[in-house]
């Protein structure tokens, strides 16, 4: 029986090492994705980038088409170096798209402070929830179905608001998105820690989207409640 216990212990140890490796690589690649995101945002702000600004609905649909195209390509190549290349290209594109809300924020006299507050709040949410997931190692997979439904609701509401342009609906969407994607951080990090995700490129993509959506939603709320145009 002793050799069997030894083999079981060795297998458990190897699994733990693999999970830690995926988590470490995910965090490293996640940090790297911030560079093209910031670069894309800076380029977009300097160019005053506007993605079909005259047609919000078409802009939103085209954005979704390009974004899902990138995500499809990343998932198809996630076991090769091309997956990293596509992921970095995707984050540059997302930085360009981020420049639109940054331009609006910078139109406020306290725009820089609002952006910094949104970034700080996003960082606090991420490190707090990632810490909970990694330290407790609790399995939060039970949240998956609820979060998926929440994400679909947010997506459909955002699509509707791209057509109707209702400020109150935009705020509601942002508030719900902060809660949903904050919970997704907990869920996605938990999946890595507990072996539910064994590919660091896929894991990075998921966590990146969580952080991105939390930041955008927080910034939208801060602009409404604390923006100063004077």
C-alpha positions in Angstrom: 0.0 0.0 0.0 2.9 2.4 0.7 4.0 2.6 -2.9 0.5 3.5 -3.9 0.3 6.3 -1.4 3.6 7.5 -2.6 2.4 7.5 -6.2 -0.8 9.4 -5.2 1.2 11.9 -3.3 3.6 12.4 -6.2 0.7 12.9 -8.6 -0.9 15.4 -6.3 2.4 17.3 -6.0 2.9 17.4 -9.8 -0.7 18.6 -10.2 -0.1 21.4 -7.7 3.2 22.4 -9.4 1.3 22.5 -12.8 -1.4 24.7 -11.3 1.1 27.0 -9.8 2.9 27.2 -13.1 -0.2 28.2 -15.0 -1.1 30.8 -12.4 2.4 32.3 -12.5 2.5 32.4 -16.3 -1.0 33.9 -16.3 0.0 36.7 -14.0 3.2 37.4 -16.0 1.4 37.5 -19.3 -1.4 39.6 -17.8 1.2 42.2 -16.7 2.6 42.1 -20.3 -0.8 42.7 -21.8 -1.1 46.0 -20.0 1.7 47.4 -22.2 -0.1 47.2 -25.6 -3.3 48.2 -23.8 -1.7 51.4 -22.5 0.0 52.0 -25.9 -3.3 51.5 -27.8 -5.0 53.9 -25.4 -2.3 56.6 -25.8 -2.4 56.3 -29.6 -6.2 56.5 -29.6 -6.3 59.6 -27.3 -3.6 61.3 -29.4 -5.4 60.5 -32.7 -8.8 61.2 -31.1 -9.8 57.8 -32.3 -13.5 57.4 -32.9 -14.9 54.0 -34.1 -17.9 54.9 -36.3 -18.9 57.6 -33.8 -21.8 58.6 -36.0 -23.5 55.3 -35.5 -23.3 53.9 -32.0 -25.1 50.7 -32.8 -23.0 49.9 -35.8 -19.9 50.8 -33.9 -20.9 48.4 -31.1 -21.7 45.5 -33.5 -18.4 46.0 -35.4 -16.5 46.1 -32.1 -18.1 42.8 -31.1 -17.3 41.3 -34.4 -13.6 42.2 -34.3 -13.3 41.3 -30.6 -14.9 37.9 -31.0 -12.7 37.3 -34.1 -9.6 37.9 -32.0 -10.9 35.7 -29.2 -11.7 32.9 -31.6 -8.2 33.2 -33.1 -6.6 33.2 -29.6 -8.4 30.1 -28.6 -7.5 28.3 -31.8 -3.8 29.1 -31.3 -3.6 29.0 -27.5 -1.0 26.1 -27.6 1.5 28.0 -29.7 3.4 31.3 -29.7 0.9 32.7 -32.1 -1.7 32.7 -29.3 0.5 35.2 -27.4 0.9 37.3 -30.5 -2.8 37.4 -31.1 -3.5 38.1 -27.5 -1.1 41.1 -27.5 -2.7 42.3 -30.7 -6.1 42.0 -29.1 -5.1 44.0 -26.1 -3.7 46.8 -28.3 -7.1 46.9 -30.1 -8.9 47.0 -26.7 -6.6 49.9 -25.8 -7.7 51.8 -28.9 -11.3 51.1 -27.9 -10.6 52.2 -24.4 -9.4 55.6 -25.7 -13.0 56.6 -26.4 -14.1 56.7 -22.8 -10.7 58.1 -21.8 -11.2 61.0 -24.2 -14.6 61.7 -22.5 -13.1 61.5 -19.1 -10.3 63.9 -20.0 -13.0 66.3 -21.0 -13.7 66.8 -17.3 -11.5 69.2 -15.3 -10.8 66.3 -12.9 -10.6 63.7 -15.7 -7.1 62.5 -14.7 -8.1 61.9 -11.1 -11.2 60.0 -12.3 -9.0 57.7 -14.5 -6.6 57.2 -11.6 -9.4 56.4 -9.2 -10.9 53.9 -11.6 -7.5 52.3 -12.1 -6.9 52.2 -8.4 -10.3 50.8 -7.7 -9.9 48.1 -10.4 -6.5 47.2 -8.9 -7.9 46.9 -5.4 -10.7 44.7 -6.6 -8.4 42.5 -8.6 -5.7 41.9 -5.9 -8.3 41.4 -3.2 -10.4 38.8 -5.1 -7.3 37.1 -6.6 -5.9 36.9 -3.1 -9.1 35.3 -1.8 -9.0 32.7 -4.6 -5.3 31.9 -4.3 -5.1 31.8 -0.5 -8.4 30.0 0.3 -8.2 27.8 -2.8 -11.9 27.5 -2.5 -13.7 26.2 -5.6 -16.0 29.0 -6.9 -17.1 27.0 -10.0 -20.7 27.1 -8.7 -20.8 30.8 -9.7 -20.3 29.9 -13.4 -23.9 29.6 -14.5 -25.1 32.7 -12.6 -22.2 34.8 -13.9 -22.8 33.6 -17.5 -26.4 34.7 -17.3 -25.3 38.0 -15.8 -22.8 38.6 -18.6 -25.5 37.9 -21.2 -27.9 40.3 -19.5 -25.2 43.0 -19.5 -24.3 42.3 -23.2 -27.9 42.5 -24.3 -28.6 45.6 -22.3 -25.5 47.3 -23.7 -26.6 46.3 -27.2 -30.0 47.9 -26.6 -28.5 51.0 -25.1 -26.3 51.4 -28.1 -29.6 52.0 -29.9 -31.6 53.9 -27.3 -28.8 55.9 -25.6 -30.5 56.1 -22.2 -28.2 57.5 -19.5 -30.0 55.8 -16.6 -29.7 52.4 -18.4 -26.0 53.0 -19.0 -25.4 53.6 -15.3 -27.4 50.5 -14.4 -25.4 48.4 -16.9 -22.1 49.8 -15.4 -23.2 49.0 -11.8 -24.2 45.5 -12.7 -21.0 45.0 -14.8 -18.8 45.9 -11.9 -20.4 43.3 -9.8 -20.5 40.6 -12.5 -17.0 41.0 -13.7 -15.6 41.4 -10.2 -17.1 38.0 -9.4 -15.7 36.7 -12.6 -12.2 37.6 -11.3 -12.8 35.4 -8.3 -14.3 32.6 -10.6 -11.5 32.7 -13.2 -8.6 32.8 -10.7 -10.3 30.0 -8.7 -10.5 27.9 -11.9 -6.7 28.2 -12.4 -5.9 27.5 -8.8 -8.1 24.4 -8.7 -7.1 23.0 -12.1 -10.2 24.0 -14.1 -8.0 26.0 -16.5 -4.7 24.6 -17.6 -3.8 26.9 -20.4 -2.3 30.2 -19.4 -3.1 32.0 -22.6 -6.8 31.2 -22.2 -6.6 32.1 -18.5 -5.0 35.4 -19.3 -7.6 36.3 -21.9 -10.4 35.6 -19.4 -8.9 37.6 -16.5 -7.9 40.5 -18.8 -11.5 40.9 -20.0 -12.6 40.8 -16.3 -10.2 43.6 -15.4 -11.0 45.6 -18.6 -14.7 45.6 -18.0 -14.4 46.4 -14.3 -12.2 49.4 -15.2 -14.5 50.8 -17.9 -17.6 50.3 -15.7 -16.0 52.0 -12.7 -14.8 54.9 -14.8 -18.3 55.4 -16.3 -19.8 55.5 -12.8 -17.2 57.9 -11.5 -17.7 60.3 -14.4 -21.4 60.4 -13.7 -21.2 60.9 -10.0 -17.9 62.8 -9.6 -17.2 64.4 -13.0 -16.5 68.1 -12.9 -16.8 70.0 -16.1 -16.0 73.5 -14.6 
